[in-house]
């Protein structure tokens, strides 16, 4: 029995000198998260109207600024008695204080009525290429353009029910 106890004591003392090896792998963890923001949206706040225009035998243009001011080139005049002149208006909503890009039509927009069709083009806006939503998450874009009037354009109302598009995207 004495031999067994001695052998056990020797094994126990040798085990205290055993080499401990470091782990061969390591593990860490990370969390995942997301922040869903308010989608950007745009809606029609009002349609464009160039007002009353008098035409002659020469083609001309009516330029409607984004600020609602009309001017002319060529064979058109602006009578003192006119229908309401309005720029197109678009209401943008989204995440407060965010910036966004504005894309205006770059193609001709045709309006039709009593006579030959007319083209609206050269769209402009009151903000520029980039807008910034207010602290309330809102901003209004005012859009003007140029109406190309044909020589001797027939009297009457002209429109295009499809409308023209303005696109906004977060930056």
Beta strands, then each sheet from edge to edge (+ up, - down):
strand 1: 41-46
strand 2: 54-64
strand 3: 70-77
strand 4: 88-93
strand 5: 99-103
strand 6: 109-113
strand 7: 118-125
strand 8: 130-132
strand 9: 138-149
strand 10: 158-159
strand 11: 167-170
sheet 1: 1+ 4- 9+ 2- 3+
sheet 2: 1+ 4- 9+ 7- 6+ 10-
sheet 3: 8+ 5- 11+
end
